[in-house]
Amino acid sequence: MMKFVSFACLLLLFYVSDLHAEEEVSFRIVSYNIENLFDWMDDPKTDDDAFTEQGDYQWTEKKFRRKLSHIAKALVAAGGWQTPVVIGLCEVENAFVLNELTSNTELKYAGYQFVHRDSPDLRGVDVALLYDARRFQVLKQRFFPVPLEERPTRDILYAQGVLKETGDTLHLFVNHWPSRYGGELESEPKRIKAAQVLRRAVDSLFLRNDKANIIIMGDFNEYTSNESITRVLGAKNQWKVAEPGILYNTCFQYDGNESIGSHKFEGRWGMLDQFILSGHLLSNKEGLHTELSKVSICQEPFLLKPDRTGFAPKRAFLGCLFAYGFSDHLPICIDLVKNKK
C-alpha cells in the first residue's frame, strides 16, 4: 500500500510540474567574457600579432579550435544544457571567429545568428550578440562609440528584437568597458565615459516608453557599487518596488560574496559581469518579467580549478601560455518568464 501511495505522489508531482511548465514560458539570456577569442591569422589593421603562430601566444589553428569547443561547451552549460535564446559575448576578435563558433561547434545545431561590428579597439577585441533565430528576431541594431582621446575602445552594441513566442520587444545592450589597467582610479574616467554614452542611449528609449524592456549586460570592469554604475548610469542596488523608467542592477546580491562571483582577482571574487534591467521587467508580473532569484552564475565544475582560497575560473591563458581552460570569467545567466494565457 505504501509503495502505491508513493508512486501516486510521484505521478502527482510530475503532473504539477508539467502543468506549471505548460503555463509558463521561459527565456534564458547569458553574458560571458570569453577571454581573447582570436583566430590564428594576422590582421594588418589591428595589433593582433601576439595571436599568431610566431607571436607571444604561439597561437595555432589547433589551439583556436580547442578554445572554440570549450566556449561552446560553456555556453551550452550556462543554458542549462540547452541553448540560450540570447548570448552577449565579450573579447571576440571578428566575424570569422563568431561564424566558426556558431557553425563548427556543438552550437551549430542551435541555428545561432549574430550581431557584430569591428570596433576601433587597437587589439581588435569586440563585443557581439548571438541569438537563436528560431525564437528571437532582431529588428534593429546600432553601435555606440565610446570617445576616448588616448586609446580607442570597444563600441557598445545595441539590438532591438522580438521574442517570437510571446511578441515581447527587448532592448539589449552588450558592454565591455575599458579595463582597470594602469590602476582603478587612474582608469575610472574611461569607464565613466562609457557609462555616459550608455545612459544617453537608455534615456532615449525611456523618453519614448518608460516601460521598455531593457537588458544591459557585459563585462563592466566595475563592481555594482562603483560610481560609474550607480551615479553615472543610475543603476539602483536596493529597492522594495521597482518602478518604470529606472534601471536596477540585479547582480548587487553577489557583492561581498566570498564564495562565488563572475571573476576572481588576487584571491577575491567580484561581479565585473552584470545584468542591469529596466524597472518594468522587475515589476510586470502579469507579462514578461524576472526576479533576483532568476539571476545566476554558471558554476559547472569543469569551468573551475582549485586555488589557494578555494577555486577560481579555469582560465584559457596563464600569461602567454595556453592552459587549455575556458575563460578568466564565469558566464552569468538570467531567465525571463511569462505566463501563458
PyMOL commands that set and color helices and strands:
alter all, ss='L'
color gray80, all
select helices_A, chain A and resi 2-23+49-51+61-78+95-103+106-110+184-208+227-232+250-254+279-283+292-294+301-303
alter helices_A, ss='H'
color red, helices_A
select strands_A, chain A and resi 24-37+86-92+112-116+126-132+136-144+156-163+169-176+214-219+235-236+247-249+263-265+268-270+273-278+295-297+304-307+310-313+317-318+321-322+332-339
alter strands_A, ss='S'
color yellow, strands_A
deselect
rebuild
show_as cartoon
